[in-house]
Structures are given as structure tokens and as C-alpha cells.
Amino acid sequence: MSTTEKIIVKENKILKLSNVLVREVSQNELNDINRITHMMESYIKVKGNSTTGPLINYSSAEVDESGQVKIVVKLMVQLKNPLYKVETPYEMKPQIRITNCLFARFQERQENLQFAYSKLQLHAFENDIKLKGDSYTVFVDQKEDNMVADVFMETVAGGEELESL
């Protein structure tokens, strides 16, 4: 049995991001995440900028006007400097600040990342914490078969974003 915890949960954490380049991923692009990530990296280089920190995956579920559930996925990365003229499909956010989040530090194989989300949901259930339904996954590190990821889930009682995604 391993002595290190694979998923560590904490409450009341803050996610703060600066100079964030955001790219929404459409439903028909979900299988092309690696290509889209590569295109984002190329776009940043062409603009003469560089990243600070890892890739962040935002996801939430929305119900459209016909009652169908739509999964919203956005890829985000923090830049060293802001970009001022950003072309579609990208947008620039000077700051994103999400307060009062449930947080999980995940250290295991990538295929087991779903357990971090499940553990946060179970923790919220057991502690009567209401979740907003979105999550931010920060891909901190990848070594051989194991990865380190930080998962933030916004609580309903949490603070406001400085700018809505």
C-alpha cells in the first residue's frame, strides 16, 4: 500500500489566473484537444509571447433553449504578457479569480483523473457543500505514467469571478 495520498482535498481555496488566453472548444472539436493545444502554443509564439504555468481545462454543463445539456470546454493558459489584439477563436482575460473552491491535488495516472472529480463531489455531498457545476483542471506536471493535476470546483457560496468566462 502506498504511503502517499493520491488525491488530497482542501476547502476554501482560491484560483487566481492572470493574463489568460482562452479558447473555447466546440462539441465537434472535443477529439482534437491535442491539436488545439498545439495551435494555441503556435499562436502565442507568433504573437511574440510565452506562457507562465501549465495548461488549464475549464468545463461546465449548460442547458440550451431546447433543453439539451451541452458540455462547455475551454482551454486556458497564462501568458507572460497580455495580448491586446486577439483574433477569434481566442479571447484574453486580464484576470480570473475564483474564491471559495473545493480543491484536489491529484497525483496518479491520467486515466484515473476522474476519481479526483468524484472525490470532490463526494466531499461536497458529505459536507453539505453546493457546487456550481464547473471545474478548472490545472495540469501541473507529467512524468512517465504519472501526472500531477490540481482540480478546483467552484462552490455556490463562493465569490464572484472578476470577469465571467
Contacts in CASP RR format, 6 or more apart in sequence:
PFRMAT RR
TARGET T0000
AUTHOR 0000-0000-0000
METHOD contacts of the structure
MODEL  1
MSTTEKIIVKENKILKLSNVLVREVSQNELNDINRITHMMESYIKVKGNS
TTGPLINYSSAEVDESGQVKIVVKLMVQLKNPLYKVETPYEMKPQIRITN
CLFARFQERQENLQFAYSKLQLHAFENDIKLKGDSYTVFVDQKEDNMVAD
VFMETVAGGEELESL
4 107 0 8 1.000
5 107 0 8 1.000
6 106 0 8 1.000
6 107 0 8 1.000
6 108 0 8 1.000
6 112 0 8 1.000
6 115 0 8 1.000
7 104 0 8 1.000
7 105 0 8 1.000
7 106 0 8 1.000
7 107 0 8 1.000
7 108 0 8 1.000
7 115 0 8 1.000
7 116 0 8 1.000
7 119 0 8 1.000
8 104 0 8 1.000
8 105 0 8 1.000
9 102 0 8 1.000
9 103 0 8 1.000
9 104 0 8 1.000
9 119 0 8 1.000
9 120 0 8 1.000
9 123 0 8 1.000
10 102 0 8 1.000
10 103 0 8 1.000
10 104 0 8 1.000
10 105 0 8 1.000
11 102 0 8 1.000
11 103 0 8 1.000
11 127 0 8 1.000
11 129 0 8 1.000
12 100 0 8 1.000
12 101 0 8 1.000
13 101 0 8 1.000
13 102 0 8 1.000
13 103 0 8 1.000
13 152 0 8 1.000
14 97 0 8 1.000
14 98 0 8 1.000
14 99 0 8 1.000
14 100 0 8 1.000
14 101 0 8 1.000
15 96 0 8 1.000
15 97 0 8 1.000
15 98 0 8 1.000
15 101 0 8 1.000
15 136 0 8 1.000
15 138 0 8 1.000
15 152 0 8 1.000
16 95 0 8 1.000
16 96 0 8 1.000
16 97 0 8 1.000
16 98 0 8 1.000
17 56 0 8 1.000
17 76 0 8 1.000
17 78 0 8 1.000
17 93 0 8 1.000
17 95 0 8 1.000
17 96 0 8 1.000
17 97 0 8 1.000
18 78 0 8 1.000
18 94 0 8 1.000
18 95 0 8 1.000
19 52 0 8 1.000
19 78 0 8 1.000
19 79 0 8 1.000
19 80 0 8 1.000
19 81 0 8 1.000
19 82 0 8 1.000
19 83 0 8 1.000
19 92 0 8 1.000
19 94 0 8 1.000
20 56 0 8 1.000
20 76 0 8 1.000
20 77 0 8 1.000
20 78 0 8 1.000
20 79 0 8 1.000
20 92 0 8 1.000
20 93 0 8 1.000
20 94 0 8 1.000
20 95 0 8 1.000
20 96 0 8 1.000
21 40 0 8 1.000
21 43 0 8 1.000
21 44 0 8 1.000
21 76 0 8 1.000
21 77 0 8 1.000
21 78 0 8 1.000
21 79 0 8 1.000
21 83 0 8 1.000
21 86 0 8 1.000
21 90 0 8 1.000
21 91 0 8 1.000
21 92 0 8 1.000
22 58 0 8 1.000
22 74 0 8 1.000
22 75 0 8 1.000
22 76 0 8 1.000
22 90 0 8 1.000
22 91 0 8 1.000
22 92 0 8 1.000
22 93 0 8 1.000
22 165 0 8 1.000
23 36 0 8 1.000
23 40 0 8 1.000
23 74 0 8 1.000
23 75 0 8 1.000
23 76 0 8 1.000
23 89 0 8 1.000
23 90 0 8 1.000
23 91 0 8 1.000
24 72 0 8 1.000
24 73 0 8 1.000
24 74 0 8 1.000
24 89 0 8 1.000
25 33 0 8 1.000
25 36 0 8 1.000
25 73 0 8 1.000
25 74 0 8 1.000
25 75 0 8 1.000
27 70 0 8 1.000
27 71 0 8 1.000
29 36 0 8 1.000
30 71 0 8 1.000
30 73 0 8 1.000
33 75 0 8 1.000
36 75 0 8 1.000
37 55 0 8 1.000
37 75 0 8 1.000
40 75 0 8 1.000
40 77 0 8 1.000
40 90 0 8 1.000
41 51 0 8 1.000
43 90 0 8 1.000
44 50 0 8 1.000
44 51 0 8 1.000
44 77 0 8 1.000
44 79 0 8 1.000
47 83 0 8 1.000
49 79 0 8 1.000
49 80 0 8 1.000
49 81 0 8 1.000
49 83 0 8 1.000
50 79 0 8 1.000
50 80 0 8 1.000
51 77 0 8 1.000
51 78 0 8 1.000
51 79 0 8 1.000
51 80 0 8 1.000
52 78 0 8 1.000
52 79 0 8 1.000
52 80 0 8 1.000
53 77 0 8 1.000
53 78 0 8 1.000
54 77 0 8 1.000
54 138 0 8 1.000
54 139 0 8 1.000
54 140 0 8 1.000
54 141 0 8 1.000
55 75 0 8 1.000
55 76 0 8 1.000
55 77 0 8 1.000
55 138 0 8 1.000
55 139 0 8 1.000
56 75 0 8 1.000
56 76 0 8 1.000
56 77 0 8 1.000
56 78 0 8 1.000
56 136 0 8 1.000
56 137 0 8 1.000
56 138 0 8 1.000
56 139 0 8 1.000
57 73 0 8 1.000
57 74 0 8 1.000
57 75 0 8 1.000
57 76 0 8 1.000
57 136 0 8 1.000
57 137 0 8 1.000
57 139 0 8 1.000
58 72 0 8 1.000
58 73 0 8 1.000
58 74 0 8 1.000
58 75 0 8 1.000
58 76 0 8 1.000
58 134 0 8 1.000
58 135 0 8 1.000
58 136 0 8 1.000
58 137 0 8 1.000
58 165 0 8 1.000
59 71 0 8 1.000
59 72 0 8 1.000
59 73 0 8 1.000
59 74 0 8 1.000
59 134 0 8 1.000
59 135 0 8 1.000
59 137 0 8 1.000
60 71 0 8 1.000
60 72 0 8 1.000
60 132 0 8 1.000
60 133 0 8 1.000
60 134 0 8 1.000
60 135 0 8 1.000
61 69 0 8 1.000
61 70 0 8 1.000
61 71 0 8 1.000
61 72 0 8 1.000
61 133 0 8 1.000
62 69 0 8 1.000
62 70 0 8 1.000
62 72 0 8 1.000
63 69 0 8 1.000
63 70 0 8 1.000
64 70 0 8 1.000
74 165 0 8 1.000
76 96 0 8 1.000
76 136 0 8 1.000
82 92 0 8 1.000
82 94 0 8 1.000
83 90 0 8 1.000
83 92 0 8 1.000
84 92 0 8 1.000
86 92 0 8 1.000
93 163 0 8 1.000
93 165 0 8 1.000
94 162 0 8 1.000
94 163 0 8 1.000
95 162 0 8 1.000
95 163 0 8 1.000
96 161 0 8 1.000
96 162 0 8 1.000
96 163 0 8 1.000
96 165 0 8 1.000
97 161 0 8 1.000
97 162 0 8 1.000
98 136 0 8 1.000
98 152 0 8 1.000
98 154 0 8 1.000
98 158 0 8 1.000
98 159 0 8 1.000
98 161 0 8 1.000
99 158 0 8 1.000
99 159 0 8 1.000
99 160 0 8 1.000
100 154 0 8 1.000
100 155 0 8 1.000
100 157 0 8 1.000
100 158 0 8 1.000
100 159 0 8 1.000
101 136 0 8 1.000
101 152 0 8 1.000
101 153 0 8 1.000
101 154 0 8 1.000
101 155 0 8 1.000
101 158 0 8 1.000
102 120 0 8 1.000
102 123 0 8 1.000
102 124 0 8 1.000
102 129 0 8 1.000
102 131 0 8 1.000
102 152 0 8 1.000
102 153 0 8 1.000
102 155 0 8 1.000
103 120 0 8 1.000
103 150 0 8 1.000
103 151 0 8 1.000
103 152 0 8 1.000
103 153 0 8 1.000
104 116 0 8 1.000
104 117 0 8 1.000
104 119 0 8 1.000
104 120 0 8 1.000
104 150 0 8 1.000
104 151 0 8 1.000
105 148 0 8 1.000
105 149 0 8 1.000
105 150 0 8 1.000
106 112 0 8 1.000
106 113 0 8 1.000
106 115 0 8 1.000
106 116 0 8 1.000
106 147 0 8 1.000
106 148 0 8 1.000
106 149 0 8 1.000
106 150 0 8 1.000
106 151 0 8 1.000
107 146 0 8 1.000
107 147 0 8 1.000
107 148 0 8 1.000
108 115 0 8 1.000
108 146 0 8 1.000
108 147 0 8 1.000
109 145 0 8 1.000
109 146 0 8 1.000
109 147 0 8 1.000
110 142 0 8 1.000
110 147 0 8 1.000
113 137 0 8 1.000
113 147 0 8 1.000
113 149 0 8 1.000
113 151 0 8 1.000
116 149 0 8 1.000
116 151 0 8 1.000
117 135 0 8 1.000
117 151 0 8 1.000
117 153 0 8 1.000
120 131 0 8 1.000
120 135 0 8 1.000
120 151 0 8 1.000
120 153 0 8 1.000
121 131 0 8 1.000
121 153 0 8 1.000
123 129 0 8 1.000
124 130 0 8 1.000
124 131 0 8 1.000
124 153 0 8 1.000
124 155 0 8 1.000
129 155 0 8 1.000
129 157 0 8 1.000
130 155 0 8 1.000
130 156 0 8 1.000
130 157 0 8 1.000
131 153 0 8 1.000
131 154 0 8 1.000
131 155 0 8 1.000
131 156 0 8 1.000
132 153 0 8 1.000
132 154 0 8 1.000
132 155 0 8 1.000
132 156 0 8 1.000
133 153 0 8 1.000
133 154 0 8 1.000
134 153 0 8 1.000
134 154 0 8 1.000
135 151 0 8 1.000
135 152 0 8 1.000
135 153 0 8 1.000
135 154 0 8 1.000
136 151 0 8 1.000
136 152 0 8 1.000
136 153 0 8 1.000
136 154 0 8 1.000
137 149 0 8 1.000
137 150 0 8 1.000
137 151 0 8 1.000
137 152 0 8 1.000
138 149 0 8 1.000
138 150 0 8 1.000
138 151 0 8 1.000
138 152 0 8 1.000
139 147 0 8 1.000
139 149 0 8 1.000
140 147 0 8 1.000
140 148 0 8 1.000
140 149 0 8 1.000
140 150 0 8 1.000
141 147 0 8 1.000
141 148 0 8 1.000
142 148 0 8 1.000
END
